[in-house]
Amino acid sequence: MSTLVIAEHDNSSLKPATLNAVAAAQAMGAEIAILVAGANCAAVGEQAAAVAGVSRVLVADNPAYEHQLAENVSLLIAEVAAGFDNIVAPATSNCKNTMPRVAALLDVSQISEILSVESADTFTRPIYAGNVIATVQSTDAKKVITVRATAFDAVAAEGGSATIEAVPAVHDSGLSTFISEEVAVSDRPELTAAPVVVSGGRGMQNGENFKLLEGIADKLGAAIGASRAAVDAGFVPNDMQVGQTGKIVAPDLYIAVGISGAIQHLAGMKDSKVIVAINKDEDAPIFQVADYGLVADLFEALPELEAKL
């Protein structure tokens, strides 16, 4: 058995989600290789070679992969996949765009967002917004899998000594062209990797009130998130959304402020180790999953909480 892990990166650094995907690959008991597709990405290849448990790193360094357009990268992965039994990628926005195309090119079914590896061909994954965990067995000769990063502890980023091989294949589908991108820049930790997350919901009433969360987040070294209701209302940008249609997080501490606890939001944060809820509605569903709950007006509770920290 051999597994190809697709690296998540920005052409300069390997993203932490890749380490979680490698952990899932290790659970399959297979020889592991990492594919790095990008442009001027030699540094990423070197970082990938240092990852514990990896035997080979395949680097496809070409301008066609600079922006990792799914139409191009999927063709590359499908070609490289010929020598592997499993193709595994973290369930990031980027890989969610690419991996279904890979599965289609290989004419197999994708197994999405696995939570555990039961055996070489059997996995668990959430369905119905995480309310049911399905056990899925695949008889496909090649398995295309995405991994929910929060379900696997990351492997060590250092300690490995994999060989690095260049992949000369160049695929430019001509179906899409990179125009521009707007990258959100923040001094706070990345939402999906932060050990503490403070999220606001519709109860914040407007975007200006989200500033009440900033002082608390700064003192806790936390990232700031939001519910879909807050994003849809225009309070904050959608890159802050936590939930089924947003980002999946599992921090050590999750503080939900003014969030009622709709099932779609719970699907994105209920694996957090400790959940604290602040809501003036004592019947809010969020209290059913919270380890600690405070029934209070958030506009009174937040300044007091910040003062106590």
C-alpha positions as CSV (number, residue, x, y, z in Angstrom):
1,M,0.0,0.0,0.0
2,S,1.2,3.5,-0.8
3,T,-0.4,6.8,-0.2
4,L,0.1,10.2,-1.9
5,V,-0.6,13.2,0.4
6,I,-1.4,16.5,-1.4
7,A,0.4,19.3,0.3
8,E,-1.5,22.5,1.3
9,H,0.9,25.4,0.9
10,D,1.4,29.0,-0.3
11,N,4.6,28.4,-2.4
12,S,6.7,29.4,0.6
13,S,5.6,27.4,3.6
14,L,3.8,24.1,4.3
15,K,0.4,24.6,5.9
16,P,-0.3,22.8,9.2
17,A,-3.3,20.9,7.7
18,T,-0.8,18.9,5.6
19,L,0.6,17.4,8.9
20,N,-2.9,16.2,9.9
21,A,-3.4,14.6,6.5
22,V,-0.1,12.7,6.9
23,A,-1.3,11.5,10.3
24,A,-4.4,10.0,8.5
25,A,-2.2,8.4,5.9
26,Q,-0.1,6.8,8.6
27,A,-3.2,5.3,10.1
28,M,-3.7,3.5,6.8
29,G,-0.3,1.8,7.4
30,A,1.1,2.8,4.1
31,E,4.3,4.2,2.6
32,I,3.7,7.9,2.3
33,A,4.8,10.4,-0.3
34,I,3.9,14.1,-0.4
35,L,3.1,16.0,-3.7
36,V,4.0,19.7,-3.7
37,A,2.5,21.5,-6.7
38,G,3.4,25.1,-7.1
39,A,5.9,27.6,-8.5
40,N,9.2,28.5,-6.9
41,C,8.2,26.1,-4.2
42,A,11.5,24.4,-3.5
43,A,11.3,25.6,0.1
44,V,8.0,23.9,0.6
45,G,9.5,20.7,-0.7
46,E,12.3,20.9,1.8
47,Q,9.8,21.4,4.6
48,A,7.8,18.5,3.4
49,A,10.9,16.3,3.4
50,A,11.4,17.0,7.1
51,V,7.9,15.8,8.0
52,A,8.1,12.6,10.2
53,G,6.9,9.4,8.5
54,V,7.3,10.6,4.9
55,S,9.6,8.6,2.5
56,R,9.4,10.7,-0.7
57,V,8.5,14.2,-1.7
58,L,7.4,14.9,-5.3
59,V,7.8,18.5,-6.4
60,A,6.1,19.8,-9.4
61,D,7.5,23.3,-9.8
62,N,6.1,25.1,-12.8
63,P,4.3,28.4,-13.4
64,A,1.2,26.4,-14.4
65,Y,0.7,25.5,-10.8
66,E,1.7,28.8,-9.2
67,H,-1.9,29.7,-8.1
68,Q,-2.9,26.0,-7.7
69,L,-5.8,26.3,-10.1
70,A,-7.9,23.1,-9.6
71,E,-8.3,22.6,-13.3
72,N,-4.5,22.2,-13.7
73,V,-3.5,20.6,-10.4
74,S,-6.2,17.9,-10.7
75,L,-4.7,16.7,-14.0
76,L,-1.3,16.5,-12.4
77,I,-2.5,14.6,-9.4
78,A,-4.4,12.2,-11.6
79,E,-1.3,11.4,-13.5
80,V,1.0,11.1,-10.5
81,A,-1.7,8.9,-8.8
82,A,-1.0,6.1,-11.2
83,G,1.7,4.8,-8.8
84,F,-0.4,5.0,-5.6
85,D,-3.2,3.2,-3.9
86,N,-4.6,6.2,-1.9
87,I,-4.7,9.9,-2.6
88,V,-5.2,11.9,0.5
89,A,-5.6,15.6,1.1
90,P,-6.7,17.9,3.9
91,A,-10.3,19.1,3.6
92,T,-9.3,22.7,3.1
93,S,-11.1,25.1,0.7
94,N,-8.4,24.6,-1.8
95,C,-8.4,20.8,-1.7
96,K,-12.2,20.7,-1.7
97,N,-12.0,22.4,-5.1
98,T,-9.4,20.0,-6.5
99,M,-10.0,16.5,-5.1
100,P,-13.5,15.9,-6.6
101,R,-12.0,16.6,-10.0
102,V,-9.3,14.1,-9.3
103,A,-11.9,11.5,-8.3
104,A,-13.8,12.1,-11.5
105,L,-10.6,11.8,-13.6
106,L,-9.8,8.5,-11.9
107,D,-13.5,7.4,-12.2
108,V,-13.8,6.6,-8.4
109,S,-15.9,7.9,-5.6
110,Q,-14.4,10.5,-3.2
111,I,-14.6,9.8,0.5
112,S,-15.0,13.2,2.1
113,E,-13.8,14.6,5.4
114,I,-12.9,11.3,7.2
115,L,-12.8,11.3,10.9
116,S,-11.0,8.0,11.5
117,V,-9.4,5.1,9.7
118,E,-10.9,1.8,10.7
119,S,-8.9,-0.3,8.2
120,A,-7.3,0.1,4.8
121,D,-10.7,0.3,3.0
122,T,-13.0,1.5,5.8
123,F,-13.4,5.0,7.2
124,T,-15.8,7.1,9.3
125,R,-17.1,10.4,8.2
126,P,-19.8,12.9,9.4
127,I,-23.2,13.2,7.7
128,Y,-26.3,15.2,8.5
129,A,-24.2,18.1,9.8
130,G,-22.2,15.9,12.1
131,N,-25.2,14.4,13.9
132,V,-24.5,11.0,12.4
133,I,-21.2,9.3,11.9
134,A,-21.2,7.0,8.9
135,T,-18.8,4.1,8.5
136,V,-17.9,3.8,4.8
137,Q,-16.2,0.9,3.1
138,S,-14.7,1.5,-0.4
139,T,-14.0,-1.2,-2.9
140,D,-12.4,1.3,-5.4
141,A,-8.9,0.2,-6.5
142,K,-7.7,3.8,-5.8
143,K,-9.2,5.8,-2.9
144,V,-9.5,9.6,-3.1
145,I,-9.9,10.9,0.4
146,T,-10.1,14.2,2.1
147,V,-9.3,14.5,5.8
148,R,-11.0,16.6,8.5
149,A,-7.8,18.1,10.0
150,T,-9.3,18.6,13.4
151,A,-9.9,14.8,13.8
152,F,-6.2,13.8,13.5
153,D,-3.3,15.0,15.7
154,A,-0.6,16.5,13.5
155,V,2.6,14.6,12.9
156,A,5.9,16.2,13.8
157,A,7.1,18.8,11.3
158,E,10.7,17.8,11.9
159,G,12.6,14.6,12.2
160,G,12.0,13.1,8.7
161,S,14.5,12.7,5.9
162,A,12.5,12.0,2.8
163,T,14.1,12.1,-0.7
164,I,13.0,14.9,-3.0
165,E,12.1,14.1,-6.6
166,A,11.2,16.5,-9.4
167,V,8.0,15.9,-11.3
168,P,8.4,17.2,-14.9
169,A,4.7,16.8,-15.9
170,V,3.1,20.1,-16.9
171,H,-0.6,20.4,-17.2
172,D,-2.4,23.6,-18.3
173,S,-6.0,22.9,-19.1
174,G,-6.6,26.3,-20.5
175,L,-10.0,26.3,-18.8
176,S,-9.3,28.9,-16.2
177,T,-7.0,31.9,-15.7
178,F,-5.8,33.5,-12.5
179,I,-6.9,37.2,-12.3
180,S,-6.3,38.4,-8.8
181,E,-6.8,37.5,-5.1
182,E,-7.6,39.4,-2.0
183,V,-5.9,37.8,1.1
184,A,-7.2,38.7,4.5
185,V,-4.3,39.8,6.7
186,S,-4.5,39.6,10.5
187,D,-2.1,39.7,13.4
188,R,-4.2,37.1,15.2
189,P,-3.7,33.3,14.8
190,E,-5.3,31.6,11.8
191,L,-8.8,30.6,12.7
192,T,-8.5,26.9,11.9
193,A,-5.2,26.5,13.8
194,A,-5.8,28.8,16.8
195,P,-5.8,27.2,20.3
196,V,-8.5,29.7,21.4
197,V,-11.4,31.0,19.3
198,V,-13.8,33.7,20.3
199,S,-16.9,33.9,18.0
200,G,-19.8,36.3,17.8
201,G,-23.2,35.8,16.4
202,R,-26.4,37.7,15.5
203,G,-26.6,38.8,19.1
204,M,-23.7,41.2,18.5
205,Q,-26.3,43.3,16.6
206,N,-23.7,44.9,14.3
207,G,-20.2,44.8,13.0
208,E,-19.0,47.6,15.2
209,N,-19.8,45.6,18.3
210,F,-17.4,42.9,17.3
211,K,-14.7,45.2,18.7
212,L,-15.9,44.0,22.1
213,L,-14.4,40.7,21.2
214,E,-11.0,42.1,20.2
215,G,-9.7,42.9,23.7
216,I,-10.6,39.5,25.0
217,A,-9.1,37.8,21.9
218,D,-5.9,39.8,22.4
219,K,-5.5,38.8,26.0
220,L,-6.2,35.1,25.2
221,G,-4.1,35.0,22.0
222,A,-7.3,34.0,20.3
223,A,-8.7,34.1,16.7
224,I,-12.1,35.8,16.2
225,G,-14.8,33.9,14.4
226,A,-18.5,34.4,13.6
227,S,-21.7,32.5,13.0
228,R,-23.2,32.4,9.5
229,A,-26.0,34.6,10.7
230,A,-23.5,37.3,11.6
231,V,-21.7,36.9,8.2
232,D,-25.0,37.0,6.3
233,A,-26.0,40.1,8.1
234,G,-22.8,41.8,6.9
235,F,-21.4,42.2,10.4
236,V,-18.0,40.6,9.4
237,P,-16.4,39.1,6.3
238,N,-17.1,35.5,5.4
239,D,-13.5,34.3,6.0
240,M,-14.5,34.5,9.7
241,Q,-17.4,32.1,9.4
242,V,-17.3,29.0,11.6
243,G,-19.8,26.2,10.8
244,Q,-20.9,23.6,8.3
245,T,-20.5,26.0,5.4
246,G,-17.6,27.9,6.9
247,K,-14.5,26.7,8.7
248,I,-14.2,23.7,10.9
249,V,-12.4,24.4,14.2
250,A,-11.5,22.4,17.3
251,P,-9.6,24.7,19.6
252,D,-8.7,24.0,23.2
253,L,-11.2,26.8,24.2
254,Y,-14.2,28.0,22.1
255,I,-16.1,31.0,23.4
256,A,-19.5,31.6,21.7
257,V,-20.9,35.0,22.3
258,G,-24.5,35.9,21.2
259,I,-24.7,32.6,19.2
260,S,-27.9,30.7,19.5
261,G,-26.4,27.4,18.4
262,A,-28.0,26.4,15.1
263,I,-27.0,22.9,14.0
264,Q,-25.0,24.3,11.1
265,H,-22.8,26.3,13.5
266,L,-22.4,23.4,16.0
267,A,-21.2,21.2,13.1
268,G,-18.1,23.5,12.8
269,M,-17.1,23.8,16.5
270,K,-18.6,21.0,18.7
271,D,-15.3,19.1,18.7
272,S,-13.7,21.9,20.7
273,K,-12.2,20.7,24.0
274,V,-13.9,23.3,26.2
275,I,-17.0,25.3,25.0
276,V,-18.1,28.5,26.8
277,A,-21.4,30.1,25.8
278,I,-22.6,33.6,26.7
279,N,-26.2,34.3,25.7
280,K,-29.1,36.1,27.3
281,D,-31.6,33.4,26.2
282,E,-31.3,30.5,28.7
283,D,-33.1,28.2,26.2
284,A,-30.6,28.8,23.4
285,P,-29.4,25.4,21.9
286,I,-25.8,26.4,22.4
287,F,-26.1,25.7,26.1
288,Q,-26.7,22.0,25.3
289,V,-23.2,21.5,24.0
290,A,-21.4,24.1,26.3
291,D,-19.2,23.0,29.1
292,Y,-19.8,26.4,30.8
293,G,-22.7,28.7,30.2
294,L,-23.4,32.2,31.2
295,V,-26.9,33.6,30.9
296,A,-26.3,37.3,30.6
297,D,-26.4,40.3,28.4
298,L,-23.2,40.1,26.4
299,F,-22.8,43.9,26.4
300,E,-22.5,43.8,30.1
301,A,-20.6,40.4,30.3
302,L,-17.9,41.1,27.8
303,P,-16.4,44.3,29.3
304,E,-16.5,42.6,32.7
305,L,-14.8,39.5,31.3
306,E,-12.1,41.6,29.6
307,A,-11.4,43.5,32.9
308,K,-11.0,40.2,34.8
309,L,-8.5,38.7,32.4
